């Protein structure tokens, strides 16, 4: 019997949707059917698959209403939901253009072994599982699923049980394209469903917390299947002495509170040169207090609701711990209830240090703790004092910022901006520390990681015979 899971609306705080988690046998049956359909999808070739994906993406963009409405209900926001949906055609276009060259098997090269030629052959994983998070439900499903489909894999997605509404109308859009519908499906459920998914696929792409990511990695290791993990972050930003205080504050604010700070690449620690510190804080406060909650009108304001109610507890816990250890909250800092939803205004915190949870653990809210530093070595040390290493930012003179960026333990560093990985997907970068594991989803590897590489070794001339094993040759 399927299990019913209630879903909360982030704007009203009420349960207004229910999903069903399948039994393990039902999930296994779905996986088996998709696996059986995958060879025909692979046989379409890179160009054929790209054409199908492009037709679907065009249809989705032309008729966005049902998916957009569901995604808006999932996340409580409109502008970002719209951006998520309309990012899909661009993703498809990118991989449609790149896939034929990445999958080309026509080239041959000479081996270092005399008389041997080498050709590459690419074998897609039969069935890829994608476990996606609640903060960008559609975007972070598609960022893994589309390149896997372009590579020739079947893809089964389990979205978060916190934000699952979009899956039903999205599946309806996919169903209009039978070739795609056979190999691209969504299954709703909770952590138990995700665990069952791992038992039925050939590779996993997971986005979520370190805690759950560790469980996913362990389960994949037991099955000897690859796990591509994009996990948490505690991204630092260093404001150099050469920066403009007001401009730096503008950049930091946007990169810290976009999506209400519910993004793994949000700036969560800011280190400002002492000569700029007071001006930076004053400007940051002025700009932060000018922002409006996206309530009651979903089409107005800057700061949306907290999607996951548990996140309000984490934010409160971090702020209380900081206060008890001497930090001062200059603005924001309270969980507000409006219309039944949970909201946090942009929160600026000073007098912080690394003994505080606010500077060590992922907060995932619109909270900006700021420290002053005197020397760049101190700033670099503080920025690197973290178990995370997803991304970072450096603001100031470009040449100086470049040198500082190279010293930071982070997979991507935005220079004179923040959180640029939200918009730049063609630059390959790895996650450092606990922020992830496995081949990057960015750049060409975003597709090639879903392929097993086979080498075809061609002997030119006569192959060796048993004479080559005669011990008398060694004696001679």
N, C-alpha and C positions, 0 to 999 in steps of 0.2 A: 504494500500500500504506500502511495506517495505521502510525503509529509508536507503539511501546510506551514508556511513561514510568513508571518505578518510583516508588513513593510510600512515604516513611518514616513510621513510627508514632512520634509524639513521646514516648510513654511508654516504649517499648521500644527505640527507636533502630533497629529492624529494618525492612527493606522487607517489607511484607505486603500490598501492593495494587498493581495495575497499571492504568493508564488508556491509552486509545488516542487519539492525536491524528489527526483526519481529514485526508485529502488536501484540498487547496484546492478541487478540483472537487466533492467531497462536501459541503463546507461551503457552497459556492455553491448547490448543489442544495437543501440544507436552507433556506437563506435565501430562495430563490425560492419554495419551497412555503409558507413562512410569510408572505411578502409577498402571495401569492395569497389566503391565508386572511384577511388583515387586514381587507378591506372588510366581510366578514360580521360580524366582531367589532365593528367600528366601528358597523355598522348596529344592533346591539343597543341602542345608546344608553347613557348614563351609568347609568341605573337598571338596565337589563338586565345590563350588564357587572358592576356592583356585586353583583348577586344571584348571578351565577356565581362570582365571586371569594369571596363570603361562604360559599357552599356548600362550596367547596374548602377554605377556611381552617377551617371547622367540622369537616370530615372529617379534616384534618391534625391538629387538636387532639385529636380523639377517638381517633385511631390514631397516636400520635406515635412508637411504638417503633422502627420501622426507620430513620426519619430521625434520631432522637435517638441511636441506637446508632452510626450512621455519623458523625454530627457529633462525637460524643464521641471516636471513634477518630481523626478528623481533627485535633482540637485537644487531646486528652489531658485534657479537663475535662468535668465533668458539670453543675455548677450553671449556669455561663454558657451551655453548650450548651442546657440546658433553657430558660433565659431567652431565648436567640435564637429557638428554635422557637416558644415561646408568645408572642413579640412579633408573630408574623405575623397572628393574628386581630385584634389591636388596630390594626395598620397598615391592614388591609383595612377594618375598621369606620370608621376615620378618613377614608379616601379615599372609601369608599362614601357617607358622609354629606356630604363636601365637593364631590365631583365634579359633581353636578347643577347647583349654583349656579355653580361655576367655568366650566362648559361652556354655561351658558344663553345662547342667541342671540336671545332674544325682545325684548330692550330696543332701543330706538332713541333716538338723540339728534340734536339739531340741530347741523349743522356751523357753523363760523364763517363759511363761505361762504353767503350768503343763498340760500334756496330749496333747500338740500340736506340730506337726512337721512342718518344714518350708522347702519348695523348692523354688528355684529361677527360673524364666522364663524370657527370654530376648526377647523383641519385638522391631525389628528395625523400625526406622522412615521410612515411606513408600517412601518418596521422599526428598532427601537432595539437597539443592542448594549450590553450591560453587561459590563464586565470587572471582576471583584471580587477582593479580596485574601484573604490567608490568616488574618488575625487574628480576624475575625468572619465566617466564610465565608457562613453563611446570612443573618444580619442585613443585611450590606452588599450581598448580592445583592438581597434583598427591598426594601431601602430605596429602591432605584432602580427595580426592576422593577414593583412593585405600582402606584405612581402612573402609570407609563408605560402599563400595562395599563388602568388606570382611565380614562386619557385617550383610549384607543382604539387604541393602538399594538400591534403585535406585538413581542415581546421575546425576544432570543436572548442567553443568559448564558454567559460563559466564566468559570468559577471558577478560582481559583489551582490550579496543578498540585501545590502543597504540600498543599492540603486539598480534594481533589475527591470524596471518598467519598460525601458527602451528596447529590450530584447524582442518582445512580441511584435511590435510594428516593424522593427528592423527585419525580423525573419519573414514577415509578410512581403516586404520589398524584395528580399532575396528570392522568395518563392516564385517570383515572376520569371526567373532565369533558371530553368531546370538543371543545366550543367553545373551552375554555381550552387544551387540549393542542395545538390547531392553531396557536396564536399564542404559546405560552410554552414555550420549550425551553432545555435546557442542552447545551453542547458542551464536552467536556473536551479539554485540550491545554495547550501551553506558550506561550511568547512568540510563536512562529511562528504558532500558531493565533489568538492575539489580533490579530496583524498582518493575517492573512487575514480575520478578522471585520470589521475596519475597512473593508476593501474591498467589503463586501457589505451594509452597513447605511446608514441615513440620519442617524443621530446616535449618539454614544457617550457613555455614562456610565462613567467610570473612577475607581477608588479604588486608590491605591497610592503608590509612591515618586515623588519629583520626577524622578529619572533616567528612569524608564519613562514618566511622565506627559508629559515633554517629547517623547519619541518619538511618543506617542499624539497629542499636539497637532499635531505636524508632519505626521503621516500624515493626520489629519483636515483640516488646512488644504489639503493637496494635493487633497483630494477636495471641498473646499468644503462640509463637513458640520460641524455644531456638536459641540464637545467639552466636556463638563461634567466637570471634573477636581477631585477631592478628594484632596489630596496630603499630604505630611508635616507635622509640627509639632514645635516645641521649646517647648512651652507654659510660660510663666512663672507664678509665683504671688508676689504681694507680700503680706507679713504686716505690717499697720500696727501702729503703736505702741499703738493702742487695742485690739488683739486680745488674747484670752486665749491664752497660750502653749500650754497643754495641749490646748485645743480646736482651735487652729490646727494643731498637730501631728497630731491625730487626722484632721482633714480632709485635710491634705496627704498623709498616709500612704495613706489609702484611694484618693485620686485619682491617686497616683503608682504604686501597685503593683497596682491592680485589673487582672485579666486578665494578671498578671505583667508589668505595664507595657507590654504588647503592644497598645497603643491609640494612635491618632494624637493624641487629646486628653488623654493622660496628662500630668500635671505633670512637667516634666523640669528645671526651674530654680526655685529658691526663694530669695527675697530677704526677709530678716527684719530688722526694726528692731533696732538694736544693743541697746536696752534689754531686749529679749525674747530675744535670741539664745541665751544660755546655757541659759535655762529651756526654750526651744523645742527645742534640740538634745537636752537631757537627756530630755525627754518623748518626742521622736521616737525616740530610741534605745531607750528602755524599751518603747514600743509596737511598734516594728519587730522587736525581738528576741523578742517574745512570739508572733509569727506563726509558723505551722507550714507546712511543705511539704505539699502535697496528695499525699503518698506514704507508704506503699504503697497506701493505700485512697483511691480516687478520690472517695469520699463523705465524706472528712474532710480538714481542713487548709484553708489560705488561699491558698497560692501554687502554681500549677500549673506544668507544664513549659514550656520554651521550645518553641514549635511548629516553628519553622524553625531548623534546626541552624546555618545561617550567622549567625543573630542572636547566638549565643554568641560568635563571633569578633569581632563588632562591639562587643559589650559589653566583652569583654576588652581590645580595642584602646583603647577610650575610657578605661577605668580605668587601664591601663598608662600611657597618655599623661598622664593627670592626676597619677598618682604621680610620674612623672619630672619634672613641673613643680612639685612641691611639695605636692600635695593629700594629705590623710590620709583613709583609709577607716576609718570607726569601727566598722562592722559589715557583715557580708556581704562582697561583693566577689569571690567565687570562683565559678567554674563548677563545679558538682558533678554527678557522674554517679550516678544511682540507677535501677536496673532497666534500664539502657541509655539512659534519657532524660537530658536536660540540664536543670539546675535552677539558679536563682540566688535566694538569700535576699534579702530587702529590704536594700538597701545605702545607707548614709548616708555622704556624702562632704563634707568641709569643707576650708577653705583652698583654695578653687577660685577661678579667675578666667576671663575670657573669652578667654584665649590657649589654653585647653584644648578639645579636641574635645568633652569632656563637657558644655561649656557652649555649644557652637556647633552641633554636629551631632546629628541625631536618634539617640538611643540605643536606644529601643524595648525597655526592660527595667526591672526594678523598682529603679532607681537614683535616689537623691535627692541631688543636689548642693545645698548651702546656702551662701549668702553673707550677711554682715551689711551693713547700710547705715545711714547716719546721717541722711540727709535724703531726703524723698520724691522730690525731683527726681532724685537719684542713682538711686533704685530704678526710677523710670520710664525713665530713660535706659538702665539695664542691661536692663530687661525688653524695651525696644524695640530693643536691639542684637542683631538677628537677621534673617536672610533670611526667616524664617517668620512667619506671623501667623494661625494657625488659631484658637486660643482662649487664654484666660488665666484667672487667678483673683485676687481681691483679698479679704483677710480683715480684718475690723475693724469699726469704727463704720460703719453703713450709709451715712450721708450722705457721710462722707469717702471711703469705698470707691467710691461712685458717681462722685465727682469724679475719682478716680484711674483708674477703669475707662474713663472717656471719653477719657483721654489715651493709652491703650494701643493699639498697632497690632495689633489682633486682631479677628477677625470676631465672636466671642462671648466675653463675659467673665462668669464665674460670680462672684457677690458672696456672700460668706460660705458658699461651697461650692467644689467643684472639679470640673471635667470634667462639668458639667451637660448638655452637649450629648448625652451618652449617653442621657439620659432625656427631654429637652425637644426635640421635633421640630417644633413648630408655630411657632417663632420664626425668621423669615427672617434669615439672616446670610450675609455673603460671607466668602471666605477672603482674607486679606491676604498680600502678598509671594508667596513660592514655595509657599504652602500650598494653592493651587488657582486655578482659572480657570473662568469661565462662570457661568451662573445658578445660584443656590443650590438645593440639594436640600431645604432646610428651608422650612417655611411653605407658603403656597399655590403659590409658584413651583416647589415640588417636583413638582407636576403640570403646571402651565401651561408649564414649559420644554419639554415634549414636544409642544407645539402650535405650529403656524404660524398667525399671526393674519392673517385676511383681512378687509378692509374692504369692505362693500357700500355704495356711494354712490348714493343715490336722488335723482334730480332731481324736484322738485315744481314743476310748471309747465312752460313751453315751454323746450326745450333750445336752446342757441345755434345759429345757422346761419351760413352763409358771410358774411352781411352784417356779422357781428362782426369779420371779417378785412379788410373793405374799407379800404384805406389812406386813403380820403377822410374816414373818421371820425377818423383820427389828425390829419389836416390841419385839421379843424374844431376 
